Each structure stands twice: as structure tokens, then as C-alpha cells.
């Protein structure tokens, strides 16, 4: 999904961390509801705003299918989603 923008960044010398940061926000544009739930989860569990969350944590552990399913279920169990 974000491969095009990330390939462009890589061709221009972007670091891996810069690309993870960009991917965090590209994902937010393409998947706004999923990103909102991830942001709520991060804020309630880590006490950190989405903007301050480490991009690798968001991308690798929370945005995958299994990671997001766990986030969604946790929010349902905590009564943070209807």
C-alpha cells in the first residue's frame, strides 16, 4: 500500500526510521478507522499520543491483521467501542 511513497523516499536517501514515520501517517490516510482505534489503544495503554508513538511499534505490532484484531478486541472489552 505505502510501497510507492516508500520507494520514492528510499530513492532519495530517506532513513528506515523516516520511512516508518511516513508509513504511520500514510496508513492513517488509507485506514482512518483502524488508525483511530490504534490511537485510542495507545493512549489508554501507553499514555502516549499517537503522534508520539514509536512508528515501528505502530507498524509492526499494531497495524498487522492479528495486531489490529487484538487492539479492536481489547477496546471492545474495555468498553471503549460500541
N, C-alpha and C positions, 0 to 999 in steps of 0.2 A: 504494500500500500504506500508506504513512505519511501519506497526504494528509489524512485525518480529524484525527489529532492535530496535524498541522502547521497546518491551517486554524484549529483551535481556538487554537493558540499565537499565530498571526498576529492573530486577532481580539482577543487580549488584549495585543497590543503587543510580542510577542517579536521580537527582532532576527533577522536572517538567520543570524548565527553561532549563536545559541541554537537555532534550528531545525535547523541542520546537526548540532549536537551531539546533539540529541534523536533525530534520524533515524539517527545512527550506532548508538545503543542500541536503537531500535525495530527496526532491521534485524537486530540481534543476536538479538532475541527471535524474529523470524519466520524467520530463516535462520541457525540456530546453527552448523551445519557450515561453511557458507560463511564466516561471520564468524570461526570458529576458524582456518580456513586463511588468511584475510586477516591475522589477528593474528600467526600464525606467520611469514608472509611479511614483515610489517612489522618484527617483532622481529629476524629474521635478516638483513634487508637494510638497515634504517634504524637498528637498535639502539635502538628506541623501543618501549615497551609500547603495546598497543592503546589504553589509556586516554589516553595522551599524544599519540597520533597526531592530526594535524590532521583534523577532521571532513570538510572539503571534499576532502582527498586520498582519504580512505576512500570517501566517497560518490561523487565524480565519476570517479575514475580506477580504483578497485579493485573497486567493487561492481557496476559495469555488467557486462553479459554478456561483452563482449570483455575487459574488465579482469580479471574473475574467472577467465576461461579462461586468461589469461596467468599469473595468480597460481598457479592449480592446476598448470599445466604446469611452471612454474618449481620448485614444491615437489616434483613428481614427479622432475624432472631432478636435483634436489639430494639426492634420497633421503630427503626429509623426510615423504613419504607412501608408504603401501604400497598 
